[in-house]
Amino acid sequence: MLTLALGLLAGPALHGAGDAGCARKAEEAVKALLVTQSAAWNRGDLEGFTAVYAEDATFVSSTGLTHGRQQVLERYRRRYPDKKAMGTLTLDVLETRTFPAKNESCAIEGVSVAARWRLAYPDQPEKKTAEGSTLLVLRPRGGSWEIVQDASM
C-alpha cells in the first residue's frame, strides 16, 4: 500500500526547471510522503507509518534515543498498542529545507522538515490532546525518500 504511493512520488534525482524547481519538487514529494505516513497512522497502521523510516533511522524524544526502523516500530507499539490509543494525527509542516548534491545538476541529497504534530482523541473526551514539534531529516531512497532522523518532542 505505501509502496504504491511512494512509487508515485518524485524521486531524488529531479530533472526539470533549474535548481529552484528541483528543490520545490523534492519538498513537494516529501510533504506528500508525510501525508501518506499520517494517513497510515490514522488507519491504525503502525507498520505502514514506520515503513518510511530508514533501516538505520534514529528517533529522538524526551524519553531517549531509539536506533533502527524495527526498534522505532516496537517503541510505537508499546506506546500505542491499538488504534484507539493512537488517536488522530495531524502534521503541519512549518518549514522545509533542501540540501543540493555537490557537482550534480538538479540532484537533492536530503530534505529537513520542521513541523508541529497533534494527536487528538475525538471519541475519548476524557483523553487530552497531545501536541509538540518534530524535526525530520530525509534522504533519497530509490525513487522516494526515507526518514533518517526524527526528533519529536
Secondary structure, 3 states (H helix, E strand, C coil): CHHHHHHCCCCCECCCCHHHHHHHHHHHHHHHHHHHHHHHHHCCCHHHHHCCEEEEEEEEECCEEEECHHHHHHHHHHHCCCHHHHCEEEEEEEEEEEEECCCCCCEEEEEEEEEEEEEECCCCCCCCCEEEEEEEEEEEECCEEEEEEEEEC
